[in-house]
Amino acid sequence: MAGPRCSGPADAALRGGRLSVVSTATSEDLPHVLVSRTWVTPAVAELTLRPEGRHLTFAPGQYVLVSDENDRFPVRSYSVANAPDPSGSIRLLVTRVDKGRTSPWLTTSMPLGTSVMLSGPYGTFVVDPRSERPILCVAGGSGLAPVLSLAEAAVLRGTPRSFSVLFSARSEADLMYEDRFASWQAEQPGFRYVRTLTRAPGPPPVGRVGLVLPEIVPDLSGHDVFVAGAPGLVATVCRVAQDLGCVPGAVRTEAFFADPQGAAPA
């Protein structure tokens, strides 16, 4: 399998995929106001943004560009971390990059009630509605954002097909939304959540995704696979997925960079 294909500048992600659902020609700039901000790990904050007017329409798994009204900070891209909501609210997971400009403003300095502009939607990290294959999502760090969107949408639909999430974190402190995933797993027979720790002890499974994945799903020949996280994680999962029988056309990737090559820090 060829390595993950990524394109376009980003703060949180450089993105690539296969299935095109909404082209960038349909994107629009819409004002949103910050209504809440919660630290979900020591480095990642969840931002909830409410539309000030018309709602931004997106498919689960897509991302938006975020900018301030006065263009004081570089435009950055963030995956939406929730399924479409009747209120139009959008949640983002923002990793604070200490030497950056945009992420410290979003996660620390920006007061509640501040307006920002969201442009979008963009991206092809979306479920093919024609497919009836089981879904496996693998994520690391803030790469969990688009997976959360996909998973929430699946739960709201009633998970008619198997939906599994494997989340890789360095330690227990870096885990996110454990209660939510546990609730979904208890309520939805087709939903499964597994976490692995890579740099700290804990209950099994423990270890890097490349070693844990074959134990979780030993045969991927009939699956659709979604991978989001650091470039090394994405490359490893693509390689292991191929070894486990997944065909290249059934893998979609989002490679997240905290400090994009050739770009200013976030």
Helices and strands as residue ranges (DSSP letters): E 14-15, G 24-26, E 28-39, E 44-51, E 63-68, E 76-79, E 90-95, H 102-104, I 105-109, E 115-122, E 135-140, G 141-143, H 144-157, E 163-169, G 172-174, H 178-187, E 191-197, H 209-216, E 224-229, H 231-243, G 248-250, E 251-255
